[in-house]
Amino acid sequence: MERTYIKDLKDHIGKEVSISGWVDIRRDHGKLIFLDLRDMTGKGQMVALPNHAEAVEMASKVRSEWVIEVRGMVNARPTKMMKEGVLNGELEIEMLEVKVLGKAQELPFELGAELNLDTYLDNLPLTLREEKAHAVFKVQAVIVHAFRNFLVSEGFTEFQAPKLIGEDAEGGADSFNVEYFGHTAHLAQSPQLYKQIMVGVFERVFSTGNVYRAEKHSTTRHLNEYTSLDLEMGFIKDHTDVMNMENRVLAHIVKELKEKCSAEFALFGATIPDVPEKIPAMKLREAQEVIKKETGEDCTKEPDLEPAHERFLCEYSKREFNSDFIFITHFPISKRPFYTHEDETDPGYAKGGDLLFRGIEITTLAQRIHDYDTLVQSMNNKGLDPEKFRFYLQAFKYGMPPHGGLGLGLERLTAKFLGLENVKQAALFPRDLNRIDNLLSE
C-alpha cells in the first residue's frame, strides 16, 4: 500500500491507509492505546482498539521517537469530540497493524521541556525534532526561498562563491587561516570580492552561503560561522539604489512569511513586522545627535554604534516612524572596508551604512569603488598590498560600472523575526568561540 502523508488524511476518511513516522507520545487509557504520530507534514492521533489484538500488542511496546509504519482505517470523530483549529482534529486512525521500523533509546529529557541553551545545543540531533526548533528552521527556509525567488524575478543571477580564498574581503583581519599545500589560505569572511567580479559578468548577482569570522566574541549576537544573503548590482546611481532594493526584498520576504509561516510565528508569540514602503534613514551623525538629545549620552565623536545605541534607535524608529527597520548611513570612510565609495558631497563619509532591525544590525551595504586607480589608492591608504589582490583587480582594469551591494545575516534576521534571545537558537549547528557541535572545553 502506498504511503499517505498525515496532512492528507482528511482526504481518506472511511478508507484504509498506510502512514509512517515518529511516535510523538503514547497514552494508555485502560484497554485503549493512543499514539500521536508525526511525519514531515504534521501530526495525527491513532488508537489501538481491543478487537485488534496484534495492533494492541505492538502499540503497547512502542515509545517516544520510535519509527513505525501503521496500517489503519481513517475514521471521522463524533461531532462533540472534534478539535477545532487542529490538523486532523476531525478524524482519528484506527490501528489495524503496527510495524516497527526503528527503535529509540529512552529519551534523556522530554521533548519540548524547558532546557538551558547548552543542554539544547549538546543534544541538537534530538532537540531539533521539537516543534519550536523545527519551526525556526522552517521560517529560515522560507526567508532564503523568498530572497532567492525575488532576486531571480528582478534579473539577478545566483552564483556560488568560493569559501577558500587567498586574501579575504577585509584584508585578512579576523580570518581563519588554513594550511593549503604549503601556503596559507583563509576561510572567506564574505563573498564580497567575487560578487564584484561577477557584476562585470552578469550585472546583477546574488549568493547564499556560509561565511566565517575568527572573532573572539561570546555574546548573544555573534557566530563564527553564519549564513550571509548577499547581492550586488551594477549601474546604480548611488547607495540608495541598494537600500531601495533591500526595502523591496524585505517586503517580499515578509509577504511570504505571512502566507506560509503564521502558525510558526504563533508558536513563539511573535509578530511578523510590516515593511514600510520606504524604510526611514538617517546619517550616523544625525542618529548620534538624536541619541544625545533623547538620552543625554554624548556619542557624537564615536565612529560606530554600540549595541545599546542600536537598540535605542530601533525603539526610536518604531515610535517616531512606526517602522521596525531603520537605515543608518554615512559612517566614517576610515572605518569601512577598502572597496567602499566615499561620498563626494560629504567627504570623509561612506556611501552606505547598516540596516537595524529590532535592536540589532542585520545588514551592511554600500556603493563600491569601481574605478581601478581609486581602488588601488584606497588599498594603499588602508595599508594593503594591491599585488595580493591582483586577481580581483583585473575586473576593474577592464571596465566596471558603478555598483553596490549588501550582506544580510540570515541567523540574526531569523532570531529577530521570532523574538529569540540568542542568535545560536537560529543557527542550525552553531559554531562559536566555545563550540563546534561539542563544547571545545570538554
C-alpha positions in Angstrom: 0.0 0.0 0.0 1.3 3.4 -0.9 2.2 5.8 2.0 -0.2 8.6 2.9 1.1 11.7 4.5 -0.5 12.9 7.7 -1.6 16.2 6.2 -3.6 14.3 3.5 -5.6 12.1 5.9 -8.7 14.3 5.6 -9.0 13.1 2.0 -9.2 9.5 3.1 -11.9 9.3 5.7 -13.6 5.9 5.6 -10.6 4.4 3.8 -7.6 2.2 4.8 -4.2 3.9 4.6 -0.6 3.3 5.4 1.3 6.0 7.3 4.8 6.2 8.6 6.5 8.5 11.1 7.8 9.0 14.6 5.9 8.3 17.8 5.4 11.7 19.4 3.8 10.3 22.6 2.0 7.2 23.7 -1.0 7.3 26.1 -2.7 4.3 27.7 -6.3 4.6 28.7 -7.5 1.2 30.1 -7.7 -1.2 27.2 -7.2 1.6 24.6 -3.7 2.8 23.5 -3.4 6.2 21.8 -0.4 7.2 19.7 0.4 10.7 18.3 2.4 10.1 15.2 4.2 12.8 13.3 5.8 12.9 9.8 7.2 15.8 7.9 3.7 17.2 7.2 2.2 17.2 10.7 0.7 15.0 13.5 -2.2 12.6 13.7 -3.8 10.7 16.5 -4.2 6.9 16.3 -5.9 4.4 18.6 -5.4 0.7 19.1 -8.8 -1.0 20.0 -9.1 -4.3 21.9 -10.6 -6.1 18.8 -7.2 -5.8 17.0 -5.0 -7.8 19.4 -1.8 -7.7 17.4 -2.0 -3.9 16.9 -2.6 -3.5 20.6 0.4 -5.7 21.5 2.7 -3.8 19.2 1.4 -0.4 20.2 1.9 -1.2 23.8 5.7 -1.7 23.1 6.5 1.5 21.3 7.9 4.6 23.0 8.6 8.2 22.1 10.7 8.6 18.9 10.3 5.0 17.7 9.8 5.0 14.0 6.8 2.9 12.9 4.6 2.1 10.0 0.8 1.9 10.6 -1.9 0.4 8.5 -5.1 1.8 9.7 -8.7 3.0 9.0 -9.4 6.7 8.9 -12.5 7.4 10.9 -14.4 10.6 11.4 -14.6 11.7 15.1 -18.0 12.2 16.6 -19.0 15.9 16.3 -18.6 16.5 20.1 -15.1 15.1 20.0 -13.8 17.2 17.1 -10.9 19.5 17.8 -11.4 22.8 16.0 -8.3 24.5 14.5 -6.1 21.4 14.9 -4.7 19.5 12.0 -6.7 16.2 11.7 -8.9 17.3 14.6 -11.9 15.9 12.8 -10.5 12.4 12.4 -8.7 9.5 14.1 -6.8 6.5 12.8 -7.9 3.1 14.0 -4.7 1.0 14.0 -5.0 -2.4 12.3 -1.4 -3.3 12.1 1.8 -1.7 13.5 5.3 -2.4 12.1 8.4 -1.1 13.9 11.0 0.4 11.5 13.4 1.8 14.1 13.6 1.7 17.9 14.7 4.6 20.1 16.5 4.5 23.4 14.9 6.2 26.4 15.0 10.0 25.9 17.3 11.9 28.2 14.5 14.5 28.7 11.0 15.1 27.4 10.9 16.8 24.0 9.5 20.3 24.5 10.7 20.6 28.0 12.5 23.9 29.0 16.2 23.3 28.6 19.2 25.6 29.2 20.9 26.6 26.0 24.0 24.3 26.4 21.8 21.2 27.0 19.7 22.1 24.0 22.8 22.6 21.8 24.5 19.4 23.2 21.6 17.4 22.0 20.7 19.0 18.7 20.2 15.7 16.8 17.3 15.2 19.2 16.2 18.7 20.2 15.8 19.8 16.6 12.9 17.5 16.4 11.0 19.5 18.9 8.1 21.6 17.5 9.5 25.1 18.2 13.0 24.2 17.0 11.5 22.7 13.8 9.5 25.9 13.3 12.6 28.1 13.5 14.2 26.4 10.5 11.0 26.3 8.5 10.9 30.1 8.9 14.5 30.3 7.9 14.0 28.2 4.8 11.1 30.4 3.7 13.3 33.5 4.2 16.0 32.0 1.9 13.5 30.8 -0.7 11.8 34.3 -0.8 15.2 36.1 -1.0 16.2 33.9 -3.9 12.9 34.0 -5.8 12.5 37.8 -5.6 16.0 38.5 -6.8 15.6 36.0 -9.7 12.4 37.8 -10.7 14.5 41.1 -10.7 17.0 39.7 -13.1 19.7 38.6 -10.7 21.8 35.5 -11.3 22.8 33.3 -8.4 26.4 32.2 -8.2 28.4 30.0 -5.7 31.3 31.9 -4.1 34.4 30.0 -3.0 35.0 29.6 0.7 38.8 29.1 0.4 40.5 32.4 -0.6 44.0 33.8 -0.8 43.0 37.2 0.8 39.7 37.9 2.3 37.5 40.9 1.7 38.7 42.7 4.9 42.3 42.2 4.1 43.0 39.3 6.4 41.8 40.6 9.7 39.8 38.2 11.9 40.0 35.4 9.4 40.6 31.7 9.9 43.9 30.6 8.4 44.0 27.2 6.6 47.1 25.3 5.5 46.8 25.0 1.7 49.5 22.8 0.1 52.3 24.7 1.7 50.6 28.1 1.5 48.3 29.9 3.9 44.7 30.3 2.7 41.7 31.8 4.6 38.1 30.9 5.1 36.0 33.6 3.4 34.6 36.3 5.6 32.2 37.2 2.8 31.8 36.6 -1.0 32.5 40.3 -1.5 35.4 40.3 -3.9 33.7 37.6 -6.0 30.3 39.5 -6.0 32.1 42.5 -7.5 33.9 40.4 -10.1 30.6 38.8 -11.1 28.9 42.2 -11.6 31.3 42.5 -14.5 29.8 39.3 -15.9 26.0 39.4 -15.1 25.4 43.0 -13.8 23.1 41.7 -11.1 24.2 38.7 -8.9 23.4 37.1 -5.5 24.8 34.4 -3.3 23.6 32.5 -0.3 26.2 30.7 1.7 28.3 30.4 4.9 31.0 32.9 5.9 33.5 32.8 8.7 34.7 35.3 11.2 37.5 34.5 13.7 36.3 37.0 16.2 36.6 36.0 19.8 33.1 37.0 20.8 30.9 35.1 23.2 27.7 37.1 23.0 24.0 36.5 22.1 24.5 38.2 18.7 27.8 36.7 17.3 28.6 33.5 15.5 31.9 32.4 14.0 30.1 30.8 11.0 26.9 32.2 9.7 24.8 32.4 6.5 25.1 35.6 4.5 22.5 36.5 2.0 24.4 38.7 -0.5 23.5 40.7 -3.5 25.5 43.0 -5.8 24.1 45.2 -8.6 25.6 47.3 -11.4 24.6 50.6 -13.0 23.4 52.2 -9.8 23.3 55.9 -9.2 24.5 55.5 -5.6 23.9 53.5 -2.3 20.3 54.5 -2.2 19.5 52.1 -5.1 20.9 49.3 -2.9 18.7 50.5 0.1 15.6 50.6 -2.1 16.3 47.0 -3.4 16.7 45.8 0.2 13.5 47.5 1.1 11.7 45.5 -1.7 13.5 42.3 -0.8 12.3 42.5 2.8 8.8 43.4 1.8 8.7 40.2 -0.3 10.2 38.1 2.5 7.6 39.4 4.9 4.8 38.7 2.4 5.9 35.1 2.1 6.2 34.7 5.9 2.7 35.9 6.4 1.4 33.5 3.8 3.4 30.4 4.9 4.5 30.8 8.5 1.7 32.3 10.6 1.5 29.1 12.7 5.2 29.1 13.3 5.2 32.7 14.5 2.2 32.0 16.7 4.2 29.3 18.5 6.6 32.0 19.6 4.0 34.7 20.2 5.9 36.7 17.6 4.5 39.3 15.2 5.6 39.5 11.6 6.5 43.1 11.1 5.2 45.3 8.3 7.9 46.7 6.0 7.2 50.4 5.2 7.1 51.5 1.6 10.2 53.4 2.4 12.3 52.4 5.4 13.4 55.5 7.3 17.1 56.5 7.1 19.4 58.9 8.8 23.1 59.6 8.8 25.2 58.4 11.7 25.9 61.9 12.9 22.1 62.7 12.8 21.4 59.4 14.8 24.1 60.3 17.3 22.5 63.7 17.8 19.2 62.1 18.4 20.8 59.7 21.0 22.4 62.7 22.7 19.2 64.7 22.8 16.9 61.8 23.9 19.2 60.1 26.4 21.8 62.7 27.4 24.6 60.3 26.3 27.2 62.0 24.0 28.5 59.5 21.4 28.9 62.1 18.6 32.6 61.5 18.4 32.3 57.7 18.1 32.9 56.1 14.6 30.3 53.4 15.2 27.2 52.5 17.2 27.3 50.5 20.4 24.7 47.7 20.8 22.8 49.9 23.2 22.6 52.6 20.6 21.3 50.2 18.0 18.5 49.2 20.4 17.6 52.8 21.2 17.5 53.8 17.5 15.2 50.8 16.7 12.9 51.9 19.6 13.0 55.5 18.3 12.2 54.4 14.7 9.2 52.3 15.9 8.0 55.2 18.0 8.6 58.1 15.5 8.2 56.3 12.1 6.2 53.2 13.0 9.0 51.1 11.5 10.8 48.2 13.0 13.6 48.9 10.5 15.9 51.9 10.1 18.9 52.6 7.9 21.9 54.4 9.4 24.2 55.7 6.7 27.5 57.7 6.3 29.9 56.0 8.7 33.4 57.4 8.6 35.2 56.1 5.5 38.2 55.3 7.6 36.3 52.6 9.4 34.8 51.0 6.3 36.5 48.4 4.0 38.8 49.5 1.2 36.3 49.0 -1.6 33.7 51.4 0.0 32.9 54.5 -2.0 33.4 57.9 -0.3 30.5 60.4 -0.7 31.9 63.2 -2.8 29.3 65.6 -1.3 30.1 64.6 2.2 33.9 64.0 2.3 35.2 61.6 4.9 32.0 59.6 5.0 30.9 56.4 3.2 28.1 56.0 0.6 26.5 53.2 2.6 25.6 52.0 6.0 23.8 49.5 8.2 20.2 48.3 8.4 19.0 48.0 12.0 16.0 45.7 12.9 14.5 45.2 16.3 17.6 46.3 18.1 20.4 44.9 16.0 22.4 45.4 12.8 21.3 42.8 10.2 22.8 44.3 7.1 25.9 46.2 5.9 25.6 47.8 2.5 27.4 50.3 0.3 28.3 51.7 -3.1 31.6 50.2 -4.1 34.6 51.9 -5.8 34.5 51.0 -9.4 37.5 53.0 -10.7 40.7 51.0 -10.9 43.1 53.8 -9.8 40.9 54.9 -7.0 40.6 51.4 -5.7 44.3 50.8 -5.7 44.8 54.1 -3.9 42.2 53.1 -1.3 44.1 49.8 -0.7 47.3 51.7 -0.2 45.6 54.1 2.2 44.5 51.1 4.2 48.0 49.6 4.3 47.1 46.8 1.9 49.3 45.4 -0.8 47.5 45.7 -4.2 49.7 43.0 -5.6 48.0 40.5 -3.3 44.7 41.5 -4.8 45.8 41.4 -8.5 43.3 38.6 -9.4 40.4 40.7 -8.1 41.7 44.0 -9.6 41.6 42.5 -13.1 37.8 43.2 -13.1 38.4 46.9 -12.6 41.2 47.2 -15.1 38.9 46.2 -17.9 35.7 48.2 -17.2 33.3 48.1 -14.3 30.1 50.0 -13.9 29.1 51.9 -10.8 27.8 49.2 -8.4 26.9 48.3 -4.9 25.5 45.6 -2.7 24.7 44.2 0.7 25.2 41.3 3.0 22.2 40.2 5.2 22.8 38.0 8.2 20.3 35.1 8.0 20.5 34.0 11.6 20.2 37.4 13.1 17.2 38.2 10.8 15.5 34.9 11.8 16.2 35.4 15.5 14.7 38.9 15.5 11.7 37.9 13.4 10.8 35.2 16.0 12.0 37.1 19.2 14.7 34.6 20.0 17.0 35.7 22.8 20.2 34.2 21.3 21.3 34.0 17.7 22.6 30.5 18.3 19.0 29.4 18.5 18.6 30.5 14.9 21.8 28.7 13.7 21.2 25.0 12.8 24.5 23.8 14.1 26.2 26.9 15.6 29.9 27.5 15.6 31.1 29.9 18.2 34.1 30.6 20.4 33.2 27.7 22.7 31.6 25.1 20.4 31.9 23.1 17.2 28.9 20.7 17.9 30.6 19.7 21.2 31.9 22.2 23.7 35.6 22.8 22.9 36.4 22.8 26.7 35.3 19.2 27.0 
